[in-house]
Amino acid sequence: MCYISSIMKFTKKILPNGLRIVVVPMKDNPTVTVLVLVEAGSKYESKDINGISHFLEHMCFKGTVKRPKAIDISKELDTLGSQYNAFTSQEYTGYYAKSDARHFKQIFDVITDIYLNSTFPEIEMQKEKGVIIEEINMYEDMPQRHVQSLIMKLLYKDEPAGRDIAGSKINIIKMTRDNLVAYKNKHYLPESTVVVVVGKITEKEVLKEINKIFNTIPRGKKEQKIKVKEIQEKPEVLIQFKKTDQTHFVLGFRSYGLFNKKSVTLAVLGALLGGGMSSRLFQKLREEMGVGYYVRAGNDTYTDHGVFTISAGVDNKRIEEVISVILEEVQKFKNEKIDEEELNKVKEFLIGNMKLSLESSDDIASFYGGQELLKKEIKSLDEKIREIRDVTTKQIQDLAKDIFKNEKLNLALIGPFKDKNKFLKILKF
């Protein structure tokens, strides 16, 4: 199969074993990025092994058959002057390296090696447990970040979508090498994987290297995620008591997933509310009321669900006032259509940000790879811009009426509070 984008040419091929390959040649870009994405994240985990996707990602850098020690991997990539890392989300894990285009074969060999041939040395595994536990501690000490985990816990409770990606400390301590091997064999399959190469490279060069390594790997039986259940009848609150000078909170509304056409409208609504310094909530909370440094709004989009969130850090003494003001601002979108001029400005904001986010080969790799992995469909930048421009004032209003409801409203916060009832009293439309 082969597909051509209207703005950036790319090719997509599927090997007989199901492996998907996306190549984006950029002759004027001096770099090349190799990105391997696999459908293995916290949503694929049972409760007793929650955190294993993230643990596995860490361990892939600790040695392979060809490169037995962690230093062998890092030294080789550092010598090439490359940037490299890995990441884990709810729905996938990614491994990448970016370097001067001259080093394509080498970084491709390293990234595919850690993906396919990691050995998970027992001694390294025991050390890494300490590293991951400290990573969990670090995030727990960052209320601005940790509150994002709390809103998911509030919404989805003990479902996979409600669990931390890093897992629990208890799970990490008891994790075994056999657990890692079994999980990898179950999920790291060709049909669950996308290999993306972007930069000063040709399709022929990429396919030559891919066929050397991936062509003979057999198919497996792909695992499916547990479906998310949306259950809520009234507003809900989750508080984590912490003596802080500032309260960090998230208002979360159940919304729509990746395959819903309304996801584009949600992006526009998010930008209107809290997408930049001229957005309504930024102007209201920071410039007018002077109650906080940051406020953001947007939709967290997943394959099978979505959460529209409004996040802020504000003065402890004014938290109730701030929440009430935000709900008033949100209500305005239900009661009245927005001005066309305001809508057009925010569309240009989104389009401009999207273009700026595609300036480098690694950004472009994520743009194409993420779409292919999750949707098995790639839309060009032009198509995405067109979707944004097509959003109407009526669609914004209809959407607001649909998601800004009491039975979809949730509040998670971290601050010096214990009584959730005082928040429930103001948490209503």
ROKE-789720 format. One record per residue (C-alpha): residue in three letters; x, y, z. Coordinates in nm, 4 decimals, decimal comma. Example, Ala and Ser with C-alpha at 12.3 -4.5 7.8 and 13.67 -1.06 7.14 Angstrom:
DRENMAR  aa  x  y  z
DRENMAR  ALA  1,2300  -0,4500  0,7800
DRENMAR  SER  1,3670  -0,1060  0,7140
//
This chain:
DRENMAR  aa  x  y  z
DRENMAR  MET  0,0000  0,0000  0,0000
DRENMAR  CYS  0,1152  0,3541  -0,0695
DRENMAR  TYR  -0,0376  0,6888  0,0281
DRENMAR  ILE  0,0587  1,0440  -0,0618
DRENMAR  SER  -0,0027  1,3493  0,1572
DRENMAR  SER  -0,0919  1,6787  -0,0052
DRENMAR  ILE  0,1580  1,8782  0,1954
DRENMAR  MET  0,4360  1,6385  0,2939
DRENMAR  LYS  0,4891  1,3285  0,0882
DRENMAR  PHE  0,4891  1,0074  0,2814
DRENMAR  THR  0,4608  0,6398  0,2017
DRENMAR  LYS  0,2991  0,3729  0,4080
DRENMAR  LYS  0,3630  0,0022  0,3605
DRENMAR  ILE  0,2428  -0,3045  0,5441
DRENMAR  LEU  0,4584  -0,6169  0,5594
DRENMAR  PRO  0,2951  -0,9620  0,5296
DRENMAR  ASN  0,3351  -1,0075  0,9079
DRENMAR  GLY  0,1311  -0,6915  0,9753
DRENMAR  LEU  0,4141  -0,4494  1,0580
DRENMAR  ARG  0,3320  -0,0969  0,9396
DRENMAR  ILE  0,6019  0,1318  0,8008
DRENMAR  VAL  0,5716  0,5040  0,7428
DRENMAR  VAL  0,8487  0,6905  0,5604
DRENMAR  VAL  0,8579  1,0700  0,5261
DRENMAR  PRO  1,1514  1,1816  0,3046
DRENMAR  MET  1,2711  1,5379  0,3716
DRENMAR  LYS  1,5652  1,6098  0,1434
DRENMAR  ASP  1,6337  1,9532  0,2929
DRENMAR  ASN  1,6367  1,8302  0,6541
DRENMAR  PRO  1,9879  1,7327  0,7709
DRENMAR  THR  1,8562  1,4958  1,0399
DRENMAR  VAL  1,6768  1,1624  1,0508
DRENMAR  THR  1,4457  1,0237  1,3200
DRENMAR  VAL  1,3677  0,6566  1,3776
DRENMAR  LEU  1,0562  0,6002  1,5884
DRENMAR  VAL  0,9101  0,2624  1,6863
DRENMAR  LEU  0,5613  0,2672  1,8382
DRENMAR  VAL  0,3863  -0,0348  1,9859
DRENMAR  GLU  0,0350  -0,0799  2,1223
DRENMAR  ALA  0,1389  -0,1562  2,4786
DRENMAR  GLY  0,0436  0,0837  2,7561
DRENMAR  SER  -0,1280  0,0931  3,0930
DRENMAR  LYS  -0,4702  0,0190  2,9409
DRENMAR  TYR  -0,3413  -0,3232  2,8379
DRENMAR  GLU  -0,2436  -0,4160  3,1938
DRENMAR  SER  -0,4310  -0,6056  3,4619
DRENMAR  LYS  -0,4326  -0,4570  3,8110
DRENMAR  ASP  -0,1635  -0,6901  3,9461
DRENMAR  ILE  0,0884  -0,5903  3,6771
DRENMAR  ASN  -0,0087  -0,2230  3,6437
DRENMAR  GLY  0,3108  -0,0327  3,5591
DRENMAR  ILE  0,4706  -0,3124  3,3550
DRENMAR  SER  0,4558  -0,1265  3,0199
DRENMAR  HIS  0,6544  0,1597  3,1705
DRENMAR  PHE  0,8951  -0,0784  3,3505
DRENMAR  LEU  0,9550  -0,2643  3,0234
DRENMAR  GLU  1,0307  0,0629  2,8450
DRENMAR  HIS  1,3008  0,1395  3,1053
DRENMAR  MET  1,4524  -0,2079  3,0805
DRENMAR  CYS  1,4834  -0,2015  2,7021
DRENMAR  PHE  1,7808  0,0337  2,7442
DRENMAR  LYS  1,9590  -0,1988  2,9884
DRENMAR  GLY  2,1116  -0,4407  2,7420
DRENMAR  THR  2,0560  -0,6587  2,4351
DRENMAR  VAL  2,2255  -0,9684  2,2966
DRENMAR  LYS  2,4343  -0,7486  2,0653
DRENMAR  ARG  2,4861  -0,4711  2,3234
DRENMAR  PRO  2,5004  -0,6539  2,6592
DRENMAR  LYS  2,5239  -0,3506  2,8895
DRENMAR  ALA  2,3315  -0,0240  2,9208
DRENMAR  ILE  2,6553  0,1693  2,8639
DRENMAR  ASP  2,6983  -0,0072  2,5280
DRENMAR  ILE  2,3690  0,1420  2,4084
DRENMAR  SER  2,4101  0,4922  2,5491
DRENMAR  LYS  2,7779  0,5219  2,4486
DRENMAR  GLU  2,7049  0,4242  2,0884
DRENMAR  LEU  2,4176  0,6712  2,0557
DRENMAR  ASP  2,6080  0,9489  2,2377
DRENMAR  THR  2,9086  0,9007  2,0087
DRENMAR  LEU  2,6804  0,9716  1,7115
DRENMAR  GLY  2,5626  1,2955  1,8741
DRENMAR  SER  2,2075  1,1624  1,8698
DRENMAR  GLN  1,9056  1,2460  2,0816
DRENMAR  TYR  1,7220  0,9399  2,2071
DRENMAR  ASN  1,4598  0,8383  2,4595
DRENMAR  ALA  1,1469  0,6343  2,5190
DRENMAR  PHE  0,8014  0,7042  2,6616
DRENMAR  THR  0,4928  0,5205  2,7804
DRENMAR  SER  0,1292  0,6301  2,7697
DRENMAR  GLN  -0,2045  0,4658  2,8367
DRENMAR  GLU  -0,2253  0,3251  2,4865
DRENMAR  TYR  0,1284  0,2844  2,3520
DRENMAR  THR  0,5032  0,2831  2,4112
DRENMAR  GLY  0,7565  0,4565  2,1897
DRENMAR  TYR  1,1321  0,4316  2,1307
DRENMAR  TYR  1,3203  0,6823  1,9191
DRENMAR  ALA  1,6551  0,8244  1,8157
DRENMAR  LYS  1,7376  1,1320  1,6108
DRENMAR  SER  2,0735  1,2054  1,4535
DRENMAR  ASP  2,2599  1,3455  1,1566
DRENMAR  ALA  2,1140  1,1698  0,8515
DRENMAR  ARG  2,4554  1,0101  0,7847
DRENMAR  HIS  2,4025  0,7853  1,0872
DRENMAR  PHE  2,0640  0,6458  0,9857
DRENMAR  LYS  2,1746  0,2814  0,9648
DRENMAR  GLN  2,3353  0,2927  1,3076
DRENMAR  ILE  2,0484  0,4528  1,4975
DRENMAR  PHE  1,8020  0,2266  1,3162
DRENMAR  ASP  2,0056  -0,0751  1,4259
DRENMAR  VAL  2,0149  0,0413  1,7896
DRENMAR  ILE  1,6457  0,1301  1,8208
DRENMAR  THR  1,5259  -0,1898  1,6548
DRENMAR  ASP  1,7732  -0,3889  1,8633
DRENMAR  ILE  1,6374  -0,2590  2,1951
DRENMAR  TYR  1,2824  -0,3129  2,0702
DRENMAR  LEU  1,3388  -0,6714  1,9554
DRENMAR  ASN  1,6309  -0,8136  2,1517
DRENMAR  SER  1,6361  -0,6702  2,5030
DRENMAR  THR  1,7621  -0,9226  2,7581
DRENMAR  PHE  1,6315  -0,7678  3,0859
DRENMAR  PRO  1,9359  -0,8518  3,3043
DRENMAR  GLU  1,8216  -0,9426  3,6560
DRENMAR  ILE  2,0825  -0,7247  3,8273
DRENMAR  GLU  1,9767  -0,4209  3,6192
DRENMAR  MET  1,6133  -0,4905  3,6898
DRENMAR  GLN  1,6668  -0,4720  4,0656
DRENMAR  LYS  1,8487  -0,1381  4,0281
DRENMAR  GLU  1,5772  0,0014  3,8013
DRENMAR  LYS  1,3075  -0,0716  4,0566
DRENMAR  GLY  1,4663  0,1963  4,2753
DRENMAR  VAL  1,4823  0,4386  3,9828
DRENMAR  ILE  1,1135  0,3933  3,8962
DRENMAR  ILE  1,0038  0,4266  4,2603
DRENMAR  GLU  1,1924  0,7572  4,2768
DRENMAR  GLU  1,0238  0,8618  3,9519
DRENMAR  ILE  0,6839  0,7894  4,1133
DRENMAR  ASN  0,7908  0,9908  4,4215
DRENMAR  MET  0,8975  1,2796  4,1998
DRENMAR  TYR  0,5612  1,2956  4,0218
DRENMAR  GLU  0,3734  1,2747  4,3516
DRENMAR  ASP  0,5740  1,5769  4,4688
DRENMAR  MET  0,4650  1,7740  4,1595
DRENMAR  PRO  0,1012  1,8671  4,2307
DRENMAR  GLN  0,0571  2,0428  3,8959
DRENMAR  ARG  0,1285  1,7095  3,7271
DRENMAR  HIS  -0,0061  1,4674  3,9871
DRENMAR  VAL  -0,3525  1,6251  3,9850
DRENMAR  GLN  -0,3845  1,5095  3,6214
DRENMAR  SER  -0,3570  1,1505  3,7451
DRENMAR  LEU  -0,6154  1,2196  4,0152
DRENMAR  ILE  -0,8806  1,3318  3,7671
DRENMAR  MET  -0,8384  1,0048  3,5757
DRENMAR  LYS  -0,8624  0,8101  3,9019
DRENMAR  LEU  -1,1824  0,9963  3,9892
DRENMAR  LEU  -1,3409  0,9365  3,6492
DRENMAR  TYR  -1,2433  0,5734  3,5957
DRENMAR  LYS  -1,1806  0,4382  3,9465
DRENMAR  ASP  -1,0328  0,0885  3,9225
DRENMAR  GLU  -1,0608  0,0614  3,5444
DRENMAR  PRO  -0,7265  0,0552  3,3554
DRENMAR  ALA  -0,7925  0,4141  3,2404
DRENMAR  GLY  -0,7957  0,5234  3,6047
DRENMAR  ARG  -0,4594  0,3735  3,7022
DRENMAR  ASP  -0,1210  0,5443  3,6976
DRENMAR  ILE  0,0971  0,4675  3,3973
DRENMAR  ALA  0,3987  0,4184  3,6251
DRENMAR  GLY  0,2035  0,1734  3,8419
DRENMAR  SER  0,2151  0,1364  4,2192
DRENMAR  LYS  0,5319  0,1052  4,4268
DRENMAR  ILE  0,4146  -0,2361  4,5500
DRENMAR  ASN  0,3706  -0,3612  4,1933
DRENMAR  ILE  0,7157  -0,2346  4,0962
DRENMAR  ILE  0,8830  -0,4055  4,3916
DRENMAR  LYS  0,7261  -0,7446  4,3173
DRENMAR  MET  0,7738  -0,7305  3,9364
DRENMAR  THR  0,9829  -1,0203  3,8006
DRENMAR  ARG  1,1857  -1,0773  3,4881
DRENMAR  ASP  0,9399  -1,3497  3,3848
DRENMAR  ASN  0,6610  -1,0886  3,4041
DRENMAR  LEU  0,8500  -0,8631  3,1617
DRENMAR  VAL  0,9321  -1,1413  2,9169
DRENMAR  ALA  0,5740  -1,2718  2,9129
DRENMAR  TYR  0,4272  -0,9229  2,8645
DRENMAR  LYS  0,6712  -0,8376  2,5860
DRENMAR  ASN  0,6019  -1,1629  2,4015
DRENMAR  LYS  0,2296  -1,0987  2,4312
DRENMAR  HIS  0,2243  -0,7362  2,3131
DRENMAR  TYR  0,5359  -0,6556  2,1110
DRENMAR  LEU  0,3979  -0,8038  1,7888
DRENMAR  PRO  0,4392  -0,6906  1,4252
DRENMAR  GLU  0,0697  -0,6105  1,3803
DRENMAR  SER  0,0801  -0,3939  1,6945
DRENMAR  THR  0,3825  -0,1980  1,5766
DRENMAR  VAL  0,4530  0,1016  1,3545
DRENMAR  VAL  0,8041  0,1959  1,2418
DRENMAR  VAL  0,8373  0,5593  1,1334
DRENMAR  VAL  1,1431  0,7094  0,9632
DRENMAR  VAL  1,1544  1,0814  0,8855
DRENMAR  GLY  1,4304  1,2969  0,7412
DRENMAR  LYS  1,6995  1,3008  0,4770
DRENMAR  ILE  1,6342  0,9442  0,3675
DRENMAR  THR  1,4707  0,7554  0,0827
DRENMAR  GLU  1,1982  0,4951  0,1031
DRENMAR  LYS  1,4304  0,2448  -0,0660
DRENMAR  GLU  1,6989  0,2862  0,2029
DRENMAR  VAL  1,4453  0,2431  0,4823
DRENMAR  LEU  1,2761  -0,0630  0,3359
DRENMAR  LYS  1,6130  -0,2283  0,2797
DRENMAR  GLU  1,6955  -0,2032  0,6515
DRENMAR  ILE  1,3458  -0,2987  0,7646
DRENMAR  ASN  1,3355  -0,6094  0,5482
DRENMAR  LYS  1,6679  -0,7229  0,6949
DRENMAR  ILE  1,5249  -0,7193  1,0462
DRENMAR  PHE  1,1461  -0,7467  1,0469
DRENMAR  ASN  1,0462  -0,9554  0,7453
DRENMAR  THR  1,0917  -1,2943  0,9111
DRENMAR  ILE  0,9188  -1,2133  1,2406
DRENMAR  PRO  0,5937  -1,4140  1,2556
DRENMAR  ARG  0,2498  -1,2770  1,3329
DRENMAR  GLY  0,1037  -1,3200  1,6772
DRENMAR  LYS  -0,2396  -1,2825  1,8285
DRENMAR  LYS  -0,2967  -0,9168  1,9061
DRENMAR  GLU  -0,4371  -0,8346  2,2514
DRENMAR  GLN  -0,7363  -0,6037  2,2855
DRENMAR  LYS  -0,7819  -0,3396  2,5527
DRENMAR  ILE  -1,0589  -0,3630  2,8094
DRENMAR  LYS  -1,3362  -0,1250  2,7021
DRENMAR  VAL  -1,3794  0,1868  2,9100
DRENMAR  LYS  -1,7071  0,2157  3,1019
DRENMAR  GLU  -1,8554  0,5636  3,1442
DRENMAR  ILE  -2,0631  0,5596  3,4655
DRENMAR  GLN  -2,1740  0,8824  3,6352
DRENMAR  GLU  -2,5015  1,0358  3,7539
DRENMAR  LYS  -2,3948  1,3519  3,9409
DRENMAR  PRO  -2,0884  1,5738  4,0050
DRENMAR  GLU  -1,7994  1,4045  4,1849
DRENMAR  VAL  -1,5013  1,5361  4,3820
DRENMAR  LEU  -1,1651  1,3849  4,4772
DRENMAR  ILE  -0,9345  1,5720  4,7173
DRENMAR  GLN  -0,5753  1,4928  4,8071
DRENMAR  PHE  -0,4840  1,6806  5,1205
DRENMAR  LYS  -0,1485  1,8528  5,0991
DRENMAR  LYS  -0,0149  2,1588  5,2810
DRENMAR  THR  0,0545  2,3853  4,9879
DRENMAR  ASP  0,0641  2,7595  4,9202
DRENMAR  GLN  -0,1386  2,7041  4,6067
DRENMAR  THR  -0,4242  2,4706  4,5169
DRENMAR  HIS  -0,3893  2,2799  4,1916
DRENMAR  PHE  -0,7125  2,1497  4,0450
DRENMAR  VAL  -0,8686  1,9971  3,7352
DRENMAR  LEU  -1,2298  2,0283  3,6283
DRENMAR  GLY  -1,2965  1,7253  3,4101
DRENMAR  PHE  -1,5923  1,6631  3,1796
DRENMAR  ARG  -1,6604  1,3300  3,0105
DRENMAR  SER  -1,6330  1,3948  2,6367
DRENMAR  TYR  -1,5479  1,2003  2,3186
DRENMAR  GLY  -1,2748  0,9782  2,1892
DRENMAR  LEU  -1,0424  0,9843  1,8916
DRENMAR  PHE  -1,2878  0,8449  1,6395
DRENMAR  ASN  -1,5635  1,0933  1,7166
DRENMAR  LYS  -1,5899  1,3789  1,4670
DRENMAR  LYS  -1,6553  1,6172  1,7566
DRENMAR  SER  -1,2942  1,5813  1,8733
DRENMAR  VAL  -1,1897  1,8676  1,6411
DRENMAR  THR  -1,4638  2,0922  1,7805
DRENMAR  LEU  -1,3409  2,0017  2,1308
DRENMAR  ALA  -0,9924  2,1200  2,0376
DRENMAR  VAL  -1,1341  2,4553  1,9237
DRENMAR  LEU  -1,3435  2,4873  2,2414
DRENMAR  GLY  -1,0357  2,4145  2,4517
DRENMAR  ALA  -0,8389  2,6879  2,2767
DRENMAR  LEU  -1,1236  2,9373  2,3251
DRENMAR  LEU  -1,1315  2,8692  2,6982
DRENMAR  GLY  -0,7649  2,8211  2,7838
DRENMAR  GLY  -0,5460  2,7845  2,4773
DRENMAR  GLY  -0,3300  3,0951  2,5082
DRENMAR  MET  -0,2756  3,4244  2,6877
DRENMAR  SER  -0,5703  3,5854  2,5089
DRENMAR  SER  -0,8084  3,2979  2,5912
DRENMAR  ARG  -1,1150  3,3680  2,8034
DRENMAR  LEU  -1,0016  3,1910  3,1192
DRENMAR  PHE  -0,6468  3,3273  3,1082
DRENMAR  GLN  -0,7793  3,6796  3,0779
DRENMAR  LYS  -1,0375  3,6245  3,3507
DRENMAR  LEU  -0,8269  3,4414  3,6114
DRENMAR  ARG  -0,4842  3,5929  3,5611
DRENMAR  GLU  -0,5303  3,9342  3,4072
DRENMAR  GLU  -0,8605  4,0345  3,5678
DRENMAR  MET  -0,8686  3,8479  3,9020
DRENMAR  GLY  -0,4948  3,7946  3,9570
DRENMAR  VAL  -0,5522  3,4579  4,1242
DRENMAR  GLY  -0,3129  3,2256  3,9427
DRENMAR  TYR  -0,0169  3,1926  3,7106
DRENMAR  TYR  -0,1463  2,9266  3,4725
DRENMAR  VAL  -0,4792  2,8042  3,3388
DRENMAR  ARG  -0,5229  2,5537  3,0572
DRENMAR  ALA  -0,8126  2,3850  2,8799
DRENMAR  GLY  -0,8305  2,1092  2,6231
DRENMAR  ASN  -0,9443  1,7570  2,5432
DRENMAR  ASP  -0,7439  1,4486  2,6399
DRENMAR  THR  -0,8346  1,2186  2,3536
DRENMAR  TYR  -0,8055  0,8397  2,3658
DRENMAR  THR  -0,9237  0,5703  2,1263
DRENMAR  ASP  -1,2305  0,4803  2,3304
DRENMAR  HIS  -1,3031  0,7850  2,5482
DRENMAR  GLY  -1,2149  1,1467  2,6096
DRENMAR  VAL  -1,1903  1,3954  2,8949
DRENMAR  PHE  -1,2250  1,7692  2,8494
DRENMAR  THR  -1,0193  1,9334  3,1245
DRENMAR  ILE  -0,9681  2,2797  3,2695
DRENMAR  SER  -0,6574  2,3004  3,4906
DRENMAR  ALA  -0,5250  2,5792  3,7094
DRENMAR  GLY  -0,3154  2,6592  4,0128
DRENMAR  VAL  -0,4680  2,9320  4,2320
DRENMAR  ASP  -0,4590  3,1065  4,5676
DRENMAR  ASN  -0,5902  2,8691  4,8387
DRENMAR  LYS  -0,8178  3,1366  4,9823
DRENMAR  ARG  -0,9948  3,1951  4,6519
DRENMAR  ILE  -1,0376  2,8398  4,5215
DRENMAR  GLU  -1,4177  2,8303  4,5599
DRENMAR  GLU  -1,4538  3,1697  4,3929
DRENMAR  VAL  -1,2337  3,0580  4,1022
DRENMAR  ILE  -1,4250  2,7354  4,0409
DRENMAR  SER  -1,7542  2,9279  4,0409
DRENMAR  VAL  -1,6156  3,1820  3,7933
DRENMAR  ILE  -1,4916  2,9055  3,5606
DRENMAR  LEU  -1,8301  2,7355  3,5629
DRENMAR  GLU  -1,9922  3,0708  3,4821
DRENMAR  GLU  -1,7570  3,1169  3,1862
DRENMAR  VAL  -1,8264  2,7639  3,0686
DRENMAR  GLN  -2,2016  2,8236  3,0948
DRENMAR  LYS  -2,1724  3,1166  2,8537
DRENMAR  PHE  -2,0813  2,8767  2,5732
DRENMAR  LYS  -2,4103  2,6933  2,6306
DRENMAR  ASN  -2,6247  3,0061  2,6401
DRENMAR  GLU  -2,4864  3,2113  2,3551
DRENMAR  LYS  -2,3045  3,1657  2,0258
DRENMAR  ILE  -1,9545  3,3016  2,0154
DRENMAR  ASP  -1,8488  3,5868  1,7915
DRENMAR  GLU  -1,7163  3,4833  1,4480
DRENMAR  GLU  -1,4125  3,7059  1,4910
DRENMAR  GLU  -1,3173  3,5336  1,8177
DRENMAR  LEU  -1,3681  3,1931  1,6562
DRENMAR  ASN  -1,1476  3,2799  1,3569
DRENMAR  LYS  -0,8699  3,4109  1,5826
DRENMAR  VAL  -0,8614  3,0916  1,7855
DRENMAR  LYS  -0,8602  2,8806  1,4686
DRENMAR  GLU  -0,5489  3,0660  1,3525
DRENMAR  PHE  -0,3964  3,0080  1,6974
DRENMAR  LEU  -0,4514  2,6311  1,6667
DRENMAR  ILE  -0,3302  2,6144  1,3064
DRENMAR  GLY  -0,0203  2,8177  1,3868
DRENMAR  ASN  0,0636  2,5987  1,6846
DRENMAR  MET  0,0154  2,2846  1,4783
DRENMAR  LYS  0,2590  2,4108  1,2133
DRENMAR  LEU  0,5132  2,5107  1,4782
DRENMAR  SER  0,4884  2,1631  1,6291
DRENMAR  LEU  0,6063  2,0101  1,3001
DRENMAR  GLU  0,9385  2,1857  1,2595
DRENMAR  SER  1,1677  1,8906  1,3263
DRENMAR  SER  1,1950  1,5309  1,2073
DRENMAR  ASP  1,1059  1,3849  1,5494
DRENMAR  ASP  0,7906  1,5991  1,5742
DRENMAR  ILE  0,6841  1,4898  1,2263
DRENMAR  ALA  0,7520  1,1257  1,3166
DRENMAR  SER  0,5148  1,1560  1,6127
DRENMAR  PHE  0,2532  1,3313  1,3950
DRENMAR  TYR  0,2431  1,0500  1,1403
DRENMAR  GLY  0,3193  0,7580  1,3693
DRENMAR  GLY  0,0591  0,8436  1,6309
DRENMAR  GLN  -0,2150  0,8667  1,3701
DRENMAR  GLU  -0,1194  0,5405  1,2048
DRENMAR  LEU  -0,0854  0,3452  1,5279
DRENMAR  LEU  -0,4139  0,4536  1,6831
DRENMAR  LYS  -0,6388  0,5152  1,3816
DRENMAR  LYS  -0,4711  0,3176  1,1003
DRENMAR  GLU  -0,5320  0,6307  0,8979
DRENMAR  ILE  -0,3109  0,9314  0,8334
DRENMAR  LYS  -0,4466  1,2767  0,7670
DRENMAR  SER  -0,2190  1,5390  0,6192
DRENMAR  LEU  -0,1545  1,8751  0,7759
DRENMAR  ASP  -0,3751  2,0307  0,5069
DRENMAR  GLU  -0,6636  1,7997  0,5976
DRENMAR  LYS  -0,6290  1,8754  0,9676
DRENMAR  ILE  -0,6225  2,2484  0,8976
DRENMAR  ARG  -0,9368  2,2137  0,6869
DRENMAR  GLU  -1,1153  2,0341  0,9724
DRENMAR  ILE  -1,0328  2,3189  1,2110
DRENMAR  ARG  -1,1470  2,5862  0,9658
DRENMAR  ASP  -1,4793  2,4015  0,9149
DRENMAR  VAL  -1,5818  2,4252  1,2834
DRENMAR  THR  -1,8861  2,6534  1,3256
DRENMAR  THR  -2,0240  2,8640  1,6102
DRENMAR  LYS  -2,3293  2,6377  1,6223
DRENMAR  GLN  -2,1114  2,3277  1,6620
DRENMAR  ILE  -1,9314  2,4947  1,9525
DRENMAR  GLN  -2,2601  2,5759  2,1249
DRENMAR  ASP  -2,4111  2,2320  2,0629
DRENMAR  LEU  -2,0988  2,0679  2,1984
DRENMAR  ALA  -2,0992  2,2854  2,5108
DRENMAR  LYS  -2,4618  2,1921  2,5775
DRENMAR  ASP  -2,3720  1,8246  2,5448
DRENMAR  ILE  -2,0655  1,7997  2,7710
DRENMAR  PHE  -2,1122  2,0793  3,0252
DRENMAR  LYS  -2,3671  1,8900  3,2337
DRENMAR  ASN  -2,3850  1,7996  3,6017
DRENMAR  GLU  -2,3716  1,4279  3,5249
DRENMAR  LYS  -2,0417  1,4755  3,3374
DRENMAR  LEU  -1,8781  1,7189  3,5826
DRENMAR  ASN  -1,5831  1,6227  3,8051
DRENMAR  LEU  -1,3276  1,8006  4,0228
DRENMAR  ALA  -0,9886  1,6729  4,1390
DRENMAR  LEU  -0,7666  1,8924  4,3541
DRENMAR  ILE  -0,4512  1,8931  4,5619
DRENMAR  GLY  -0,4360  2,1431  4,8444
DRENMAR  PRO  -0,4983  2,2075  5,2179
DRENMAR  PHE  -0,8587  2,0844  5,2161
DRENMAR  LYS  -1,0416  1,7810  5,3533
DRENMAR  ASP  -1,4121  1,8616  5,3203
DRENMAR  LYS  -1,5342  1,7777  4,9706
DRENMAR  ASN  -1,8920  1,8808  5,0506
DRENMAR  LYS  -1,8116  2,2512  5,0265
DRENMAR  PHE  -1,6920  2,1897  4,6714
DRENMAR  LEU  -1,9908  1,9751  4,5815
DRENMAR  LYS  -2,2155  2,2690  4,6792
DRENMAR  ILE  -2,0649  2,4897  4,4060
DRENMAR  LEU  -2,0092  2,2103  4,1523
DRENMAR  LYS  -2,3230  2,2495  3,9475
DRENMAR  PHE  -2,4710  2,4313  3,6491
//
